[in-house]
Amino acid sequence: MNVQTAPESGVTLGIWPTPLVPLGGAGGVYVKREDLCGFAFGGSKVRALEPLLNEAIRSGAQSVVVGGRRDSNWVALAAIAASRFGLHCHCVVDPGAATTNSLALARQFGATIEAAPAPGPAAVNAAIDAAVARRGPSAFGIPRAGANGVGALGYRAMMAEILAQLPTSAPADVVVALGSGGMAAGLLLGTSQRPRDREVIVRAVPVSKSARQATQSVRALLTAIRGRQLADVDVDKALEQLRILPRADACSAPTALTVLARTRSGALLDPVFVRPAWEAFTREPRDPARAVVLVASGGLPAVFDVIGGGRV
C-alpha cells in the first residue's frame, strides 16, 4: 500500500512512511521498522527532530543544545541532523568516563560534549538551560531526548501510517517502549484521526519510570501541546487510548515472541528499550482477535555499545 505522510514541519529528514512488516511465525503481529527511516542509522527520534529543528531554524538559531544518556541514539542523531542544516550542536550527557559509539558519532559531526553534574533528566535539563544562557540568543535549547510538546508532535504521523498499512481493520495494539513519553503522546494524538469504529490502543511499557510516572509524563506532554495550541487535543479522551504495562525488566528471560522478533523481523531490537518492552508485553495475556504492532524504535549505536560491553 502506498502511504503518504508529511512531516509536521518544513524540515524533512526521514523517508516516510517507514515499512510495516509481518512478523514471521506470529500471525497478526507486525513490526514498524523505524530503524529504516532513511536518515543516518535510523530510529524514531528522527520524527521528533524534524519539528524541533524547524523551530530552531525559524528562531534564527545558530546552534542547538541537546542532552541525553551517554549511549543515547538521540544525542548522535541530533548532532548529525544539526550538521545537515549548518547548525552547531552542543550535547549535555550524563556524567561518566565511558566513550560510547553515540558520543564518537556526535563528535565526528562537529558536536561538543559536556557532562552534566549529575545523571538524570532534571540535572541534564538544568545543564542544557545553563549552556543556552552562556551562549546567548543564537543558541536554541532542546530538552533531554527531545521530550517536549513540539518533539512529541513529530510522532503523530506514525499512527496514521500504521492504520493505513495494517492489512486488517481489526482492533489493534501498538506496543512502544516508554522513556520520556514523547512517542506515546504523539501516537495518542494520531489516534484522534482514526475511524470511529476502529479501536486502537497504545500499550506503553516504561523502561525507567513507574506506571504512575509514565502516565504523568504523557499527560504533561499532551497538556503542553494543548497549551501551546500545537494541536487540538482533549487530554483526558486521548489518555483513554493509553495502557501502561508493568515496567520492563532487562534481565528477564526471553519469551517465544521475543525470540521470533529477534530472529524473524529483520530489526535489531536494542536491549535497553525495545527488547525489554516487547518481552514485558508478550508476558501479558493476548487477545488473538487483535492485531499487534511492535514499534522497533531504536537506532544502531546503542545496540553496538551493548554488544561491545558484553551485556547481550
C-alpha positions, 0 to 999 in steps of 0.5 A: 500500500502506498502511504503518504505522510508529511512531516509536521514541519518544513524540515524533512529528514526521514523517508516516510512512511517507514515499512510495516512488516509481518512478523514471521511465525506470529500471525497478526503481529507486525513490526514498524521498522523505524530503524529504516527511516532513511536518515543516518542509522535510523530510529524514531527520534528522527520524527521528533527532530524534524519539528524541533529543528524547524523551530530552531531554524525559524528562531534564527538559531545558530546552534542547538543544545541537546542532552541525553544518556551517554549511549543515547541514539538521540544525542548522535542523531541530533548532532548529525541532523544539526550538521545537515542544516549548518547548525552547531550542536552542543550535547549535555550527557550524563556524567561518566568516563565511558566513550560510547559509539553515540558520543564518537558519532556526535563528535565526528559531526562537529558536536561538543560534549559536556557532562552534566553534574549529575545523571538524570533528566532534571540535572541534564535539563538544568545543564542544557538551560545553563549552556543556552544562557552562556551562549546567548540568543543564537543558541536554541535549547532542546530538552533531554531526548527531545521530550517536549510538546513540539518533539512529541508532535513529530510522532503523530504521523506514525499512527496514521501510517500504521492504520493505513498499512495494517492489512486488517481493520481489526482492533489493534495494539501498538506496543512502544517502549516508554522513556520520556513519553514523547512517542506515546503522546504523539501516537495518542494524538494520531489516534484522534484521526482514526475511524470511529469504529476502529479501536486502537490502543497504545500499550506503553511499557516504561523502561525507567519510570513507574506506571504512575510516572509514565502516565504523568509524563504523557499527560504533561506532554499532551497538556503542553501541546494543548497549551501551546495550541500545537494541536487540538487535543482533549487530554483526558479522551486521548489518555483513554487510548493509553495502557501502561504495562508493568515496567520492563525488566532487562534481565528477564528471560526471553519469551517465544515472541521475543525470540521470533522478533529477534530472529524473524523481523529483520530489526535489531531490537536494542536491549535497553528499550525495545527488547525489554518492552516487547518481552514485558508485553508478550508476558501479558495475556493476548487477545488473538482477535487483535492485531499487534504492532511492535514499534522497533524504535531504536537506532544502531549505536546503542545496540553496538555499545551493548554488544561491545560491553558484553551485556547481550 
